[in-house]
Amino acid sequence: MAEKKTVEKVPEGQARFFKTRQMEPNEKGFVGFETVWEPFQKEVEYETPKKP
């Protein structure tokens, strides 16, 4: 009855702060996308201020 459709591979997407990758289809045939975020601000270790 219902034939499984072939899923075309989508190239990896790149933006300034993240990348998207196509995931493998699940048992129902749903194909999702994984988003990998890159940090866009730096964290600096806290230093206590000098006493006057």
N, C-alpha and C positions, 0 to 999 in steps of 0.2 A: 504494500500500500504506500506508505510514506517512505520515500527514498532519502537517504542522508545526502545532504549537499556537501560538496567539497568546499573547504574554507581556504581562501587565498591568504597567504602570509603577508601581513602588512609590515612595512619597514619600521624600524625603531624611530620614534619621534623625539626630537630634541628641542628644548626651549632654553631660556636663560637659566632657570633654576630647577628644572625637572626634566626627566626622560620618561617616555611611555613605551611599554613593550606589550605586545600581544600575548595573551596567555593561551594555553592549550584548551580546546573545547572540552566541556564536561560531558557527562553521560546524556544530558538533554540536548546537547549541541550548542549550548551558549558559549560564546567566545567573549571574554572580558579583556580588560586592559589593566596592566599593573603600572602604577605611577611611582617613580623613585625620585624623591625630593633631595636636592642638594642644599646644604646649609647656606644661607645668604647673609648671615651676620656672624661676627667672631665673638667668642666668649673669652674674656680675660679674667684671670684669677684675681679675686679681691685682695687689695692691700689696705691695711688700716692706715689712716692718715697720720702724719706726724703731729705730735703734741706741741702746742705753742710754747 
